[in-house]
């Protein structure tokens, strides 16, 4: 039985990840800014008030974990906006960078003391962070922040190699959530694929970028 920590779990993909791991008998700790009835029904241990941009919030999370070892850390928290050259919002871009890029770095760095050799880290990124895959432009903040997340995740994979902690970067697909305007596949389907990819993570795959459906993505 593994201890699974899911960052950003009150709805959408994070909620379905909680269900998936709980249903197969893992111990799940779910963090969120505010809980939901659906999350409470998963049976996960819920830690509210989590803000990935604040180091004091991450320190408080560590205190609440106490001596619980984190076997699987899934960083799912993220935000999306839709800037274009004709409708630019630099404050929005900066906010996306703080949440989508620096947030995961702060969380992983702050929780290293709760991980051990054999623990695994999964960061939920997006193929919109792929430079090679960018065929439409726009979405400046989201693309920049997810490309940055991909870059820092590769660095983490290198730096955590000697500690025996592999890192995988995952794209869930276009998923029907509030973020996407409910367009795409069911969040439960995406979660199933994500869990499969995390289960398959080995040290040799650390630092690689995968679609939840099981194929590797370009940078």
PAZAPA-4460 file (N, C-alpha, C; in steps of 0.05 Angstrom, whole numbers, plus 32768, in hexadecimal, padded with zeros to 4 digits):
% residues 219
    n_x    n_y    n_z   ca_x   ca_y   ca_z    c_x    c_y    c_z   seq   type   mol
   8011   7FE8   8000   8000   8000   8000   8012   8019   8000     1      X     A
   800E   802A   7FEC   801E   8042   7FE9   8010   805A   7FF5     2      X     A
   8021   806D   7FFE   8017   8087   8006   8018   809A   7FEF     3      X     A
   8001   80A4   7FE5   7FFF   80B4   7FCD   7FF7   80D0   7FD5     4      X     A
   8006   80E4   7FCE   8000   8100   7FD4   7FF9   810E   7FB9     5      X     A
   7FE0   8118   7FB8   7FD7   8125   7FA0   7FD3   8143   7FA5     6      X     A
   7FE1   8154   7F97   7FE0   8171   7F9A   7FCC   817C   7F86     7      X     A
   7FB6   8187   7F90   7FA2   8192   7F7E   7F8D   817D   7F78     8      X     A
   7F7B   8177   7F8C   7F6C   815E   7F8A   7F4E   8162   7F8D     9      X     A
   7F44   817B   7F8E   7F28   817D   7F96   7F14   8179   7F7F    10      X     A
   7F1E   8179   7F66   7F0C   8174   7F4F   7F1D   816A   7F37    11      X     A
   7F0F   8164   7F21   7F1C   815D   7F08   7F2F   8146   7F0B    12      X     A
   7F46   8148   7EFE   7F5A   8133   7EFD   7F64   812B   7F19    13      X     A
   7F69   813F   7F2A   7F73   8139   7F45   7F5F   8128   7F55    14      X     A
   7F45   812F   7F52   7F30   8120   7F60   7F30   8103   7F56    15      X     A
   7F31   8100   7F3C   7F30   80E5   7F31   7F49   80D4   7F38    16      X     A
   7F60   80E2   7F3A   7F78   80D4   7F44   7F74   80CA   7F60    17      X     A
   7F67   80DA   7F71   7F61   80D2   7F8D   7F4F   80B9   7F8C    18      X     A
   7F3B   80BA   7F7B   7F29   80A3   7F7A   7F38   808A   7F70    19      X     A
   7F48   808D   7F5C   7F57   8076   7F50   7F69   8069   7F65    20      X     A
   7F79   807A   7F73   7F8B   806F   7F86   7F7D   8064   7F9F    21      X     A
   7F68   8072   7FA8   7F59   8068   7FBF   7F4B   804D   7FB9    22      X     A
   7F40   804B   7FA0   7F32   8033   7F99   7F43   801A   7F98    23      X     A
   7F5D   801E   7F93   7F6E   8007   7F93   7F7D   8003   7FAE    24      X     A
   7F75   8012   7FC2   7F7F   800D   7FDD   7F97   801C   7FE6    25      X     A
   7F9F   8031   7FD7   7FB6   8041   7FE0   7FAC   8055   7FF5    26      X     A
   7FBF   805E   8005   7FBA   8074   8018   7FBD   808E   8009    27      X     A
   7FA8   809E   8008   7FA9   80B7   7FF8   7FA7   80CF   800A    28      X     A
   7FBA   80E2   8006   7FB8   80FC   8012   7FB3   8110   7FFC    29      X     A
   7F9D   811F   7FFE   7F94   8131   7FE9   7F96   814E   7FF3    30      X     A
   7FA4   815F   7FE5   7FA5   817B   7FEC   7F94   818C   7FD9    31      X     A
   7F8A   81A2   7FE4   7F7A   81B4   7FD4   7F78   81CF   7FE2    32      X     A
   7F6F   81E3   7FD4   7F69   81FC   7FE1   7F50   81FA   7FF2    33      X     A
   7F3B   81EE   7FE5   7F22   81E8   7FF4   7F18   81CD   7FEB    34      X     A
   7F0E   81BD   7FFE   7F05   81A2   7FF8   7EEA   81A3   7FEA    35      X     A
   7EE1   818C   7FE2   7EC7   8188   7FD6   7EBA   816F   7FE0    36      X     A
   7EA0   816D   7FDD   7E92   8154   7FE6   7E9C   813C   7FD7    37      X     A
   7EA1   8140   7FBD   7EAB   8129   7FAD   7EC6   811F   7FB7    38      X     A
   7ED8   8132   7FBF   7EF2   812A   7FC9   7EEF   811C   7FE4    39      X     A
   7EDD   8125   7FF5   7ED9   8119   800F   7ECF   80FC   800C    40      X     A
   7EC0   80F7   7FF7   7EB5   80DC   7FF3   7ECB   80C8   7FEA    41      X     A
   7EE2   80D1   7FE1   7EF7   80BF   7FD8   7F04   80B0   7FF0    42      X     A
   7F01   80BB   8008   7F0E   80AF   801F   7F2B   80B8   8023    43      X     A
   7F34   80CB   8012   7F4F   80D5   8015   7F52   80E6   802E    44      X     A
   7F69   80E8   8038   7F6F   80FB   804E   7F73   8116   8041    45      X     A
   7F63   8129   8048   7F62   8143   803A   7F70   8158   804A    46      X     A
   7F82   8167   803D   7F8F   817E   8049   7F88   8197   8039    47      X     A
   7F78   81A8   8045   7F6E   81C0   8038   7F81   81D8   803C    48      X     A
   7F7C   81ED   802D   7F8B   8206   8030   7FA6   8205   8022    49      X     A
   7FAB   81F2   8010   7FC4   81EF   8003   7FC8   8203   7FED    50      X     A
   7FDC   8213   7FEE   7FE3   8226   7FD9   8000   8220   7FD0    51      X     A
   8003   8215   7FB8   801D   820C   7FAE   8030   8223   7FAA    52      X     A
   8027   823B   7FA9   8039   8252   7FA5   8046   825C   7FBF    53      X     A
   803C   8252   7FD6   8045   825C   7FF0   8056   8247   7FFF    54      X     A
   806E   824E   8005   8080   823B   8013   8075   8235   802F    55      X     A
   8067   8248   803C   805D   8242   8057   8046   822E   8055    56      X     A
   8037   822E   803F   8022   821A   803B   802E   81FE   8038    57      X     A
   8044   81FD   8029   8051   81E3   8025   805E   81D9   803F    58      X     A
   8069   81EB   804F   8074   81E3   8069   805E   81D8   807B    59      X     A
   8046   81E4   807A   8030   81DB   808A   8027   81BF   8081    60      X     A
   8028   81BB   8066   8021   81A0   805C   8034   818B   8067    61      X     A
   804E   8192   8067   8061   817F   8073   805C   8179   8090    62      X     A
   8054   818D   809F   804D   8188   80BB   8035   8175   80BE    63      X     A
   8021   8179   80AC   800A   8167   80AE   8010   814B   80A4    64      X     A
   8023   8148   8092   802B   812D   808A   8039   811E   80A1    65      X     A
   8046   812D   80B3   8054   8122   80C9   806A   810E   80BF    66      X     A
   8068   80F5   80C7   807D   80E2   80BF   8074   80D0   80A8    67      X     A
   805F   80D9   809A   8055   80C9   8083   8068   80CB   806B    68      X     A
   8072   80B5   8062   8083   80B5   804A   8072   80B8   8032    69      X     A
   807A   80C9   801F   806B   80CD   8006   8077   80BA   7FF1    70      X     A
   8069   80A5   7FEA   8072   8092   7FD6   806D   809C   7FBA    71      X     A
   8057   80A9   7FB6   8050   80B4   7F9B   8046   80D1   7FA0    72      X     A
   8053   80E4   7F93   804B   8100   7F94   8041   8107   7F78    73      X     A
   8027   810F   7F76   801C   8118   7F5D   8015   8135   7F5F    74      X     A
   8023   8146   7F50   801E   8162   7F50   800B   8169   7F39    75      X     A
   7FF2   816E   7F40   7FDD   8173   7F2D   7FD3   8190   7F2C    76      X     A
   7FD9   819F   7F40   7FCE   81BA   7F42   7FD8   81CC   7F2B    77      X     A
   7FC6   81DA   7F1E   7FCE   81EC   7F08   7FB7   81FE   7F00    78      X     A
   7FBE   8213   7EF1   7FA9   8226   7EE7   7FAF   822B   7ECA    79      X     A
   7F9A   8234   7EBC   7F9B   8239   7E9F   7F8D   8253   7E99    80      X     A
   7F9A   8264   7E89   7F8E   827C   7E7E   7F93   827C   7E60    81      X     A
   7F88   8290   7E52   7F88   828E   7E34   7F92   82A9   7E27    82      X     A
   7FAA   82B1   7E2E   7FB4   82CA   7E23   7FBA   82C7   7E05    83      X     A
   7FB5   82DD   7DF6   7FBD   82DF   7DDA   7FCD   82F9   7DD6    84      X     A
   7FD9   82FD   7DBF   7FE7   8316   7DBA   7FD4   832E   7DBB    85      X     A
   7FBB   8329   7DB4   7FA7   833E   7DB4   7F99   8342   7DCF    86      X     A
   7F9E   8330   7DE1   7F91   8331   7DFC   7FA5   8326   7E10    87      X     A
   7FB9   8336   7E16   7FCF   832E   7E27   7FCA   8336   7E44    88      X     A
   7FD2   8324   7E57   7FCE   8329   7E73   7FE6   831F   7E82    89      X     A
   7FF9   8331   7E87   8012   8329   7E93   800F   831F   7EB0    90      X     A
   7FFC   832B   7EBE   7FF7   8321   7EDA   7FEE   8304   7ED9    91      X     A
   7FDD   82FD   7EC6   7FD4   82E2   7EC3   7FEB   82CF   7EBC    92      X     A
   7FFC   82D8   7EAB   8013   82C8   7EA3   8025   82C3   7EBC    93      X     A
   802A   82D7   7ECB   803A   82D4   7EE3   802D   82C1   7EF7    94      X     A
   8013   82C3   7EFA   8005   82B2   7F0C   8007   8294   7F04    95      X     A
   8004   8290   7EEA   8007   8274   7EDF   8023   826A   7EE4    96      X     A
   8037   827B   7EE1   8052   8272   7EE6   8056   826B   7F03    97      X     A
   804B   827B   7F15   804E   8276   7F32   8041   825B   7F39    98      X     A
   8029   8256   7F2E   801A   823D   7F35   8025   8225   7F26    99      X     A
   8028   8227   7F0C   802D   8210   7EFB   804A   8208   7EFA   100      X     A
   805C   821B   7EFF   8079   8215   7EFD   8087   8216   7F18   101      X     A
   8086   822C   7F26   8094   822E   7F40   8085   821E   7F55   102      X     A
   806A   821C   7F53   805C   820C   7F67   8065   81F0   7F69   103      X     A
   8067   81E1   7F53   8071   81C5   7F55   808D   81C3   7F60   104      X     A
   809E   81D6   7F58   80BA   81D6   7F62   80BA   81DA   7F80   105      X     A
   80AA   81ED   7F8A   80A9   81F2   7FA7   809F   81DA   7FB6   106      X     A
   808A   81CD   7FAA   807E   81B5   7FB8   8093   819E   7FB9   107      X     A
   809F   8198   7FA3   80B2   8182   7FA2   80CA   8188   7FB5   108      X     A
   80D5   81A0   7FB3   80EB   81A7   7FC4   80E4   81A6   7FE1   109      X     A
   80CC   81B0   7FE7   80C3   81B1   8003   80BD   8196   800F   110      X     A
   80B7   8182   7FFF   80AF   8168   8009   80C3   8152   8005   111      X     A
   80DB   8159   7FFD   80F0   8145   7FF8   80F5   8135   8012   112      X     A
   80F3   8142   8028   80F8   8134   8042   80E3   811E   8048   113      X     A
   80CD   811E   8039   80B8   8109   803D   80BA   80F3   8028   114      X     A
   80CD   80F5   8016   80D1   80E0   8002   80EA   80D0   8007   115      X     A
   80EB   80B8   7FFC   8101   80A6   8000   8109   8099   7FE6   116      X     A
   811D   8089   7FE7   8125   807A   7FCF   810E   8068   7FC6   117      X     A
   8106   806B   7FAD   80EF   805C   7FA3   80D6   806C   7FA1   118      X     A
   80D5   8084   7FAE   80BE   8095   7FAA   80BD   809F   7F8D   119      X     A
   80A5   80A7   7F84   80A2   80B0   7F69   8094   80CB   7F68   120      X     A
   809B   80DC   7F54   808F   80F6   7F51   8083   80F7   7F35   121      X     A
   806A   80FF   7F34   805C   8104   7F1A   8053   8121   7F19   122      X     A
   805A   812F   7F04   8050   814B   7F01   803D   814B   7EE9   123      X     A
   8025   8156   7EED   8012   8158   7ED8   8017   8171   7EC8   124      X     A
   8022   816E   7EB0   8029   8184   7E9F   8015   8185   7E88   125      X     A
   801D   818D   7E71   800C   818E   7E59   801D   818E   7E40   126      X     A
   8013   8183   7E2B   8021   8184   7E12   8022   81A1   7E07   127      X     A
   8012   81B3   7E13   8014   81CF   7E0C   802E   81DB   7E15   128      X     A
   803D   81CD   7E26   8058   81D5   7E2E   806D   81CB   7E1A   129      X     A
   8065   81BC   7E06   8078   81B2   7DF2   807C   81C7   7DDD   130      X     A
   8095   81CF   7DD8   809B   81E2   7DC3   8096   81D6   7DA8   131      X     A
   809E   81BD   7DA5   809B   81AF   7D8B   807E   81AC   7D84   132      X     A
   806D   81A9   7D98   8051   81A3   7D93   8040   81BC   7D90   133      X     A
   804C   81D4   7D93   803D   81ED   7D92   8037   81F4   7D75   134      X     A
   801E   81EF   7D6C   8017   81F5   7D51   8002   820A   7D4E   135      X     A
   7FFB   8218   7D65   7FE6   822C   7D64   7FEC   8246   7D72   136      X     A
   8001   8247   7D82   8008   8260   7D90   7FF5   8265   7DA7   137      X     A
   7FF5   827E   7DB1   7FE3   8287   7DC6   7FE8   8279   7DE0   138      X     A
   7FD6   827D   7DF3   7FD8   8271   7E0E   7FF4   8274   7E1A   139      X     A
   7FFD   828D   7E1A   8019   8292   7E21   8020   828A   7E3D   140      X     A
   8010   8291   7E50   8017   8289   7E6C   8017   826C   7E70   141      X     A
   8003   825E   7E65   8001   8241   7E6A   8018   8233   7E5C   142      X     A
   801E   823A   7E43   8034   822D   7E34   804E   8232   7E42   143      X     A
   8054   824B   7E49   806D   8252   7E56   8070   8243   7E71   144      X     A
   805B   8243   7E81   805C   8236   7E9B   805F   8218   7E9A   145      X     A
   8053   820B   7E86   8055   81EE   7E83   8070   81E6   7E77   146      X     A
   807A   81F7   7E65   8095   81F1   7E5B   80AA   81F4   7E71   147      X     A
   80A6   8207   7E83   80B7   820A   7E9A   80B5   81F3   7EAD   148      X     A
   809C   81E9   7EB1   8098   81D1   7EC1   80A6   81B9   7EB6   149      X     A
   80A5   81B6   7E9C   80B3   819F   7E8F   80D1   81A1   7E94   150      X     A
   80DC   81BA   7E91   80F9   81BE   7E95   8101   81B8   7EB1   151      X     A
   80F3   81C2   7EC5   80FB   81BE   7EE0   80F7   81A0   7EE8   152      X     A
   80E4   8193   7EDC   80E0   8177   7EE3   80F7   8165   7ED9   153      X     A
   8102   816C   7EC2   811A   815E   7EB8   8131   8163   7ECB   154      X     A
   8135   817C   7ED4   814A   8181   7EE7   8146   8171   7F01   155      X     A
   812D   8170   7F0B   8128   8160   7F23   812F   8143   7F1E   156      X     A
   8129   8139   7F06   812F   811D   7F00   814D   8118   7F02   157      X     A
   815D   812A   7EF9   817A   8127   7EFB   8183   8129   7F18   158      X     A
   8179   813D   7F26   8182   8143   7F41   8179   812E   7F55   159      X     A
   8163   8120   7F50   8158   810C   7F62   8160   80F0   7F5B   160      X     A
   8170   80ED   7F45   8178   80D2   7F3C   8186   80C3   7F52   161      X     A
   819A   80D0   7F5F   81A9   80C2   7F74   8199   80BC   7F8D   162      X     A
   8183   80C9   7F90   8171   80C3   7FA7   815D   80AD   7FA0   163      X     A
   815D   80A4   7F87   814B   808F   7F7F   812E   8098   7F7C   164      X     A
   812A   80B1   7F75   810F   80BC   7F72   810A   80C4   7F55   165      X     A
   80FD   80B4   7F45   80F8   80BC   7F29   80E1   80D0   7F26   166      X     A
   80E2   80DF   7F10   80CE   80F4   7F0B   80C3   80EF   7EEF   167      X     A
   80A8   80F0   7EEC   809C   80ED   7ED2   808A   8106   7ECD   168      X     A
   808B   810F   7EB4   807B   8126   7EAB   8064   811C   7E9A   169      X     A
   804B   8124   7EA2   8034   8117   7E95   8021   812C   7E89   170      X     A
   8017   8125   7E72   8001   8134   7E65   7FE8   8123   7E66   171      X     A
   7FD2   812D   7E73   7FBB   811C   7E77   7FA9   8119   7E5E   172      X     A
   7FAE   8129   7E49   7F9C   812B   7E33   7F89   8142   7E37   173      X     A
   7F78   8147   7E23   7F63   815B   7E26   7F4D   814F   7E37   174      X     A
   7F4A   815A   7E4F   7F38   814E   7E63   7F21   8161   7E69   175      X     A
   7F09   8156   7E6C   7EF1   8166   7E71   7EF1   816F   7E8E   176      X     A
   7EFD   8186   7E93   7EFE   8192   7EAE   7EF5   81AF   7EAB   177      X     A
   7EF3   81BC   7EC2   7EEC   81D8   7EC2   7F01   81E8   7EB3   178      X     A
   7F1A   81E0   7EB5   7F30   81EE   7EA8   7F2D   81EF   7E8A   179      X     A
   7F22   81D9   7E7E   7F20   81D7   7E61   7F03   81DD   7E57   180      X     A
   7EF2   81E7   7E69   7ED7   81EC   7E60   7EC7   81D2   7E5C   181      X     A
   7ED0   81BD   7E6A   7EC3   81A2   7E69   7EC4   8196   7E4D   182      X     A
   7EDA   819C   7E3F   7EDE   818F   7E24   7EF4   817A   7E27   183      X     A
   7EEE   8162   7E1D   7F02   814D   7E1D   7EF8   8133   7E29   184      X     A
   7F0C   8122   7E30   7F05   8108   7E3B   7EFE   810A   7E58   185      X     A
   7EF0   80F7   7E63   7EEA   80F8   7E80   7F03   80F8   7E91   186      X     A
   7F02   8107   7EA7   7F19   8108   7EB9   7F21   80EC   7EC3   187      X     A
   7F0D   80DB   7EC7   7F12   80C0   7ED1   7F24   80B0   7EBD   188      X     A
   7F1F   80B4   7EA3   7F2F   80A6   7E8E   7F4B   80B1   7E8F   189      X     A
   7F4F   80CB   7E91   7F69   80D6   7E93   7F78   80CC   7EAB   190      X     A
   7F6A   80CA   7EC2   7F77   80C1   7EDA   7F81   80A4   7ED8   191      X     A
   7F71   8094   7ECB   7F7A   8078   7EC7   7F94   8076   7EB8   192      X     A
   7F96   8086   7EA2   7FAF   8086   7E93   7FC6   8092   7EA3   193      X     A
   7FC1   80A6   7EB2   7FD7   80B3   7EC2   7FE1   809F   7ED7   194      X     A
   7FCF   8091   7EE4   7FD8   807D   7EF8   7FE8   8067   7EEB   195      X     A
   7FE0   805F   7ED3   7FF0   804A   7EC5   800C   8054   7EBF   196      X     A
   800F   806D   7EB7   8029   8078   7EB1   803A   807A   7ECA   197      X     A
   802E   8082   7EE0   803D   8084   7EF9   8045   8068   7F03   198      X     A
   8034   8054   7F00   803B   8039   7F07   8053   802F   7EF7   199      X     A
   8054   8038   7EDE   8069   802E   7ECC   8084   803D   7ECF   200      X     A
   8084   8052   7EE0   809C   8063   7EE3   80B3   8053   7EEF   201      X     A
   80C9   8053   7EE1   80E2   8047   7EEB   80F8   805C   7EEA   202      X     A
   810E   8057   7EF7   8124   806B   7EF6   812D   8071   7EDA   203      X     A
   812B   805E   7EC8   8134   8062   7EAC   8121   8076   7E9E   204      X     A
   8108   8078   7EA6   80F5   808B   7E9A   80F4   80A6   7EA7   205      X     A
   8104   80AA   7EBC   8103   80C3   7ECA   810B   80DA   7EB8   206      X     A
   80FB   80F0   7EB9   8100   8107   7EA9   80F4   8107   7E8E   207      X     A
   80E3   80F3   7E88   80D6   80F1   7E6E   80B9   80FC   7E6F   208      X     A
   80AE   8102   7E58   8095   8110   7E54   8082   80FE   7E46   209      X     A
   806B   80F7   7E53   8059   80E3   7E48   803C   80ED   7E47   210      X     A
   802E   80E3   7E33   8011   80E6   7E32   8005   80D0   7E43   211      X     A
   7FEF   80D6   7E50   7FE1   80C2   7E61   7FDA   80A9   7E51   212      X     A
   7FD7   80AB   7E37   7FCF   8094   7E27   7FE7   8081   7E22   213      X     A
   7FFF   8089   7E2A   8015   8076   7E29   802A   807B   7E14   214      X     A
   802B   8093   7E08   8041   8098   7DF5   8050   80B1   7DFD   215      X     A
   806A   80B1   7DF6   807C   80C7   7DFE   8076   80E0   7DED   216      X     A
   8079   80F7   7DF9   8074   8111   7DEC   808D   8120   7DE6   217      X     A
   808D   8130   7DD1   80A5   8140   7DC9   80A8   8158   7DDB   218      X     A
   80C0   8163   7DDD   80C4   817B   7DEC   80BE   8194   7DDC   219      X     A
***
